[in-house]
Amino acid sequence: MFLSEVPKSLLLAFAIPLGLVFGSFLNVVIYRLPRGENIAYPGSACPGCGAPIPAYHNIPVLSWLVLRGKASCCGARIGARYPLVELLGGLAAFAIVEAVLPRLADDTSVLLGVLVFALHLALSLGLIAAAFIDLEHLFLPDEITLGGAALGLLSTWPRDDVSWTDSLLGAAIGFAIIWVPFDLVYRRLRGRPGMGLGDAKLLLLAGAWFGWPGALFVLFAGATQGTLVTLALLVSQGQLKEPPALAEQREELQRAIDEAEGEEREALLREQAADPLAQEAEAGLGQARIAFGPFLVLACLEYQLFGPWITSTYHAWMMGL
């Protein structure tokens, strides 16, 4: 049976609930991964008192609405981020069915179509998790960036939208266009990196999935969107604030240093000196710490869904010049 013979309503009925469920799991990833905790064990627990959350209170979006944003065990407030991430998972699944699967050939088998859907959903969910983690911690986990890049390189055959050599070349170019000017050169000139290597690894992921044109689009579209949002924040707030989690992490590290002795204390001091985020940001707009990852993620998702249209529109514009 061919994928083109399956009613779209049936595909959506399968895809959207799956996206919602995995979106619920993303909340676990977003909370635990930056803290070095196991994302699979133990099961979901209340962020307030640590009590296990029963399955009937863990239904995506619906449970949050029924419980009015509060934990059933202790009444702790459950932030709106939780249903938002779940909704984004469902929306990602819907968008893949609507925008990605129609690109497949009419004679694509259902099995291959499901595999392509699963690959793109994994990419979308990983990118969503990366964006929220970077917003909160100014940190892009290697498990997502490098893992996603590896998945992109290994999945060129079923996706059939970029060759393996173009995927490899795109990954190399994506990493280099961040690493060379913003880390290698900038570090030598200013004594510190201009952008984190996490951003370079995210561009590596983009290149592995979309080839070098996709990597370039993600960089420039991400930079443009990031600049516009940054300007809007400056106009509305007058300053750029770093995430509160960074201050908490610095305080935890300082407490550990104060309590440690001997070699352990020296190791912690070296860790503090080597980590730019362990130091408070200097005053001035040029010293502001901005999470660039979410804007790269947004551009990745845009290219994932609209890449062929973006490419054809650009070519038509170039031909018209």
C-alpha positions as CSV (number, residue, x, y, z in Angstrom):
1,M,0.0,0.0,0.0
2,F,1.3,3.4,-0.9
3,L,1.3,6.4,1.5
4,S,-0.5,8.5,-1.1
5,E,-3.5,6.1,-0.7
6,V,-3.9,6.7,3.0
7,P,-6.4,9.5,3.9
8,K,-4.8,12.5,5.4
9,S,-7.3,12.5,8.2
10,L,-6.1,9.1,9.2
11,L,-2.5,10.3,9.1
12,L,-3.3,13.3,11.3
13,A,-5.3,11.1,13.7
14,F,-2.2,9.0,14.2
15,A,0.4,11.8,14.1
16,I,-1.1,14.5,16.3
17,P,-1.6,12.4,19.5
18,L,1.8,11.0,19.0
19,G,3.3,14.5,18.8
20,L,1.4,15.5,22.0
21,V,2.7,12.5,23.9
22,F,6.3,13.0,22.9
23,G,5.8,16.7,23.6
24,S,5.0,15.7,27.2
25,F,8.2,13.7,27.3
26,L,10.1,16.8,26.1
27,N,9.2,18.5,29.3
28,V,11.2,15.8,31.1
29,V,14.1,16.3,28.7
30,I,14.1,20.1,29.1
31,Y,14.2,19.9,32.9
32,R,16.6,16.9,33.4
33,L,19.1,17.1,30.6
34,P,20.8,20.3,31.6
35,R,21.0,19.0,35.2
36,G,22.7,15.8,34.2
37,E,19.8,13.7,35.3
38,N,18.5,10.5,33.7
39,I,15.7,11.3,31.3
40,A,14.2,7.8,31.4
41,Y,14.2,7.0,35.1
42,P,12.6,7.7,37.4
43,G,9.2,8.5,35.9
44,S,7.6,11.9,35.9
45,A,7.4,13.6,39.3
46,C,5.9,16.7,40.8
47,P,8.4,19.6,40.5
48,G,7.2,20.9,43.9
49,C,7.3,17.8,46.2
50,G,8.8,15.1,44.0
51,A,5.8,12.8,44.3
52,P,5.3,10.5,41.3
53,I,2.7,11.8,38.8
54,P,0.0,9.1,38.0
55,A,-0.7,8.5,34.3
56,Y,-4.2,9.9,34.5
57,H,-2.7,13.2,35.6
58,N,-0.1,13.2,32.8
59,I,-2.4,13.5,29.8
60,P,-0.9,16.1,27.5
61,V,-2.5,19.6,27.8
62,L,-5.8,18.2,29.2
63,S,-4.4,17.4,32.6
64,W,-3.0,20.8,33.0
65,L,-6.3,22.4,32.1
66,V,-8.3,20.1,34.4
67,L,-5.9,20.7,37.3
68,R,-5.9,24.4,36.5
69,G,-2.1,24.6,36.3
70,K,-1.5,23.1,39.8
71,A,-0.1,19.8,41.0
72,S,-2.7,17.5,42.5
73,C,-0.4,16.2,45.2
74,C,0.8,19.5,46.8
75,G,-0.8,22.3,44.9
76,A,2.5,23.6,43.5
77,R,2.1,25.8,40.4
78,I,2.8,24.1,37.1
79,G,4.1,26.6,34.6
80,A,2.4,27.3,31.3
81,R,5.6,26.0,29.6
82,Y,4.4,22.4,30.1
83,P,1.3,22.5,28.0
84,L,3.0,24.9,25.5
85,V,5.7,22.3,24.8
86,E,3.1,19.5,24.5
87,L,1.1,21.6,22.0
88,L,4.3,22.3,20.1
89,G,4.9,18.6,19.8
90,G,1.4,18.1,18.4
91,L,1.8,21.1,16.1
92,A,5.1,19.7,14.8
93,A,3.5,16.4,14.0
94,F,0.7,18.2,12.2
95,A,3.1,20.3,10.2
96,I,5.2,17.3,9.1
97,V,2.1,15.6,7.7
98,E,1.0,18.7,5.9
99,A,4.3,20.0,4.6
100,V,6.9,17.3,4.5
101,L,5.1,14.0,3.6
102,P,3.5,15.5,0.5
103,R,7.0,15.9,-1.0
104,L,7.4,12.2,-1.1
105,A,6.9,10.3,-4.4
106,D,3.4,8.9,-5.0
107,D,4.8,5.4,-4.9
108,T,6.3,5.8,-1.5
109,S,5.3,2.8,0.7
110,V,3.5,3.4,4.0
111,L,6.4,1.9,5.9
112,L,8.9,4.3,4.3
113,G,6.5,7.2,4.9
114,V,6.2,6.4,8.6
115,L,10.0,6.2,8.8
116,V,10.3,9.6,7.2
117,F,7.7,11.0,9.5
118,A,9.5,9.6,12.6
119,L,12.8,11.0,11.5
120,H,11.4,14.5,10.9
121,L,9.4,14.4,14.2
122,A,12.6,13.4,16.0
123,L,14.3,16.4,14.5
124,S,11.5,18.8,15.4
125,L,11.2,17.6,18.9
126,G,14.9,17.8,19.5
127,L,15.0,21.3,18.2
128,I,12.1,22.4,20.4
129,A,13.9,20.9,23.4
130,A,17.2,22.6,22.5
131,A,15.4,26.0,22.2
132,F,13.9,25.8,25.6
133,I,17.1,24.6,27.2
134,D,19.1,27.4,25.7
135,L,16.5,30.0,26.7
136,E,16.8,28.9,30.3
137,H,20.5,27.9,30.6
138,L,22.3,29.4,27.6
139,F,23.4,25.9,26.8
140,L,22.8,23.6,23.8
141,P,23.3,19.9,24.8
142,D,25.6,17.8,22.6
143,E,23.1,15.0,23.0
144,I,20.7,17.0,20.8
145,T,23.1,18.9,18.5
146,L,25.6,16.2,17.7
147,G,23.0,13.5,18.1
148,G,20.7,15.3,15.6
149,A,23.6,15.8,13.2
150,A,24.4,12.1,13.3
151,L,20.8,11.3,12.7
152,G,20.8,13.6,9.7
153,L,23.9,12.0,8.2
154,L,22.6,8.5,8.7
155,S,19.1,9.2,7.4
156,T,19.8,10.6,3.9
157,W,18.6,7.5,2.2
158,P,15.1,7.3,3.5
159,R,14.6,11.1,3.4
160,D,16.0,11.3,-0.2
161,D,16.1,15.1,-0.1
162,V,19.8,15.5,0.1
163,S,22.7,13.2,-0.8
164,W,25.1,11.8,1.8
165,T,28.0,13.8,0.4
166,D,25.9,17.0,0.4
167,S,24.9,16.2,3.9
168,L,28.5,15.7,5.0
169,L,29.6,18.9,3.2
170,G,26.7,20.8,4.7
171,A,27.7,19.7,8.2
172,A,31.3,20.8,7.7
173,I,30.3,24.2,6.3
174,G,27.6,24.7,8.9
175,F,30.1,24.1,11.7
176,A,32.9,26.2,10.1
177,I,30.9,29.3,9.4
178,I,30.3,29.7,13.2
179,W,33.5,28.2,14.5
180,V,36.1,30.1,12.4
181,P,34.9,33.7,12.7
182,F,33.2,33.6,16.1
183,D,35.4,31.2,18.0
184,L,38.8,30.8,16.4
185,V,39.3,34.4,15.2
186,Y,37.2,36.3,17.8
187,R,38.8,34.4,20.7
188,R,42.2,35.5,19.5
189,L,41.2,39.1,19.1
190,R,39.1,39.5,22.3
191,G,40.3,36.6,24.5
192,R,36.8,35.0,24.7
193,P,34.5,33.3,22.1
194,G,31.9,35.5,20.3
195,M,29.4,32.6,20.2
196,G,29.3,29.3,21.9
197,L,30.3,26.1,20.2
198,G,26.8,24.9,20.8
199,D,25.6,27.3,18.1
200,A,28.3,25.9,15.7
201,K,27.1,22.4,16.5
202,L,23.5,23.4,15.8
203,L,24.6,24.7,12.4
204,L,26.4,21.4,11.9
205,L,23.0,19.7,12.5
206,A,21.3,22.0,10.0
207,G,23.9,21.2,7.3
208,A,23.7,17.5,7.9
209,W,19.9,17.6,7.4
210,F,19.6,20.2,4.7
211,G,23.0,20.6,3.0
212,W,25.0,23.7,2.8
213,P,22.1,25.9,1.4
214,G,20.1,25.0,4.5
215,A,22.9,25.8,6.8
216,L,23.4,29.2,5.3
217,F,19.7,29.9,5.4
218,V,19.5,28.9,9.1
219,L,22.5,31.2,10.0
220,F,21.2,34.3,8.2
221,A,17.5,33.8,8.9
222,G,18.3,33.0,12.6
223,A,20.6,36.1,12.8
224,T,17.9,38.3,11.2
225,Q,15.1,37.1,13.4
226,G,17.3,37.2,16.5
227,T,18.3,40.8,15.8
228,L,14.7,41.9,15.4
229,V,13.6,40.3,18.6
230,T,16.6,41.7,20.5
231,L,15.8,45.2,19.3
232,A,12.2,44.7,20.3
233,L,13.3,43.6,23.8
234,L,15.6,46.6,24.1
235,V,12.8,49.0,23.1
236,S,10.3,47.4,25.5
237,Q,12.5,46.6,28.5
238,G,15.5,48.9,28.0
239,Q,17.9,46.0,28.7
240,L,18.7,42.4,28.0
241,K,18.4,40.2,31.1
242,E,20.2,36.9,31.5
243,P,18.1,33.8,32.5
244,P,17.5,33.5,36.2
245,A,18.8,29.9,36.1
246,L,22.3,31.3,35.4
247,A,22.4,33.2,38.6
248,E,21.3,30.1,40.5
249,Q,24.0,28.0,38.9
250,R,26.6,30.6,39.8
251,E,25.4,30.6,43.4
252,E,25.5,26.8,43.6
253,L,29.0,26.7,42.2
254,Q,30.2,29.4,44.7
255,R,28.6,27.5,47.6
256,A,30.4,24.3,46.5
257,I,33.7,26.2,46.3
258,D,33.2,27.7,49.8
259,E,32.5,24.3,51.2
260,A,35.3,22.4,49.4
261,E,38.9,22.1,50.5
262,G,42.2,21.1,49.0
263,E,42.3,19.7,45.5
264,E,38.5,19.6,45.2
265,R,38.4,23.4,45.8
266,E,41.2,24.0,43.3
267,A,39.4,22.0,40.6
268,L,36.2,23.9,41.2
269,L,38.1,27.2,41.0
270,R,39.5,26.2,37.7
271,E,36.1,25.2,36.5
272,Q,34.8,28.6,37.5
273,A,37.6,30.5,35.7
274,A,37.2,28.5,32.5
275,D,33.4,28.9,32.2
276,P,32.4,32.4,30.9
277,L,28.9,31.8,32.3
278,A,30.3,31.3,35.8
279,Q,31.1,35.0,35.8
280,E,28.6,37.8,35.9
281,A,28.2,39.6,32.6
282,E,29.9,43.0,32.4
283,A,27.8,46.1,31.9
284,G,27.0,47.3,28.4
285,L,25.0,46.1,25.4
286,G,28.0,44.5,23.8
287,Q,28.5,42.3,26.9
288,A,24.9,41.0,27.0
289,R,24.3,37.3,27.0
290,I,21.8,36.3,24.4
291,A,20.4,32.9,23.7
292,F,21.0,32.6,19.9
293,G,20.0,29.0,19.8
294,P,16.2,29.5,19.7
295,F,16.5,31.7,16.6
296,L,18.6,29.1,14.9
297,V,16.1,26.5,15.9
298,L,13.2,28.6,14.4
299,A,15.1,28.9,11.2
300,C,15.8,25.2,11.1
301,L,12.1,24.5,11.5
302,E,11.2,27.0,8.8
303,Y,13.6,25.3,6.4
304,Q,12.4,21.8,7.4
305,L,8.9,22.7,6.5
306,F,9.3,25.2,3.7
307,G,12.8,24.5,2.3
308,P,11.8,23.7,-1.3
309,W,9.6,26.9,-1.5
310,I,12.4,29.0,0.1
311,T,14.9,27.6,-2.4
312,S,12.7,28.0,-5.5
313,T,11.7,31.6,-4.4
314,Y,15.3,32.5,-4.0
315,H,16.2,31.1,-7.4
316,A,13.3,32.9,-9.1
317,W,14.4,36.2,-7.4
318,M,18.0,35.7,-8.5
319,M,16.9,35.0,-12.1
320,G,14.8,38.2,-12.1
321,L,17.7,40.4,-11.1
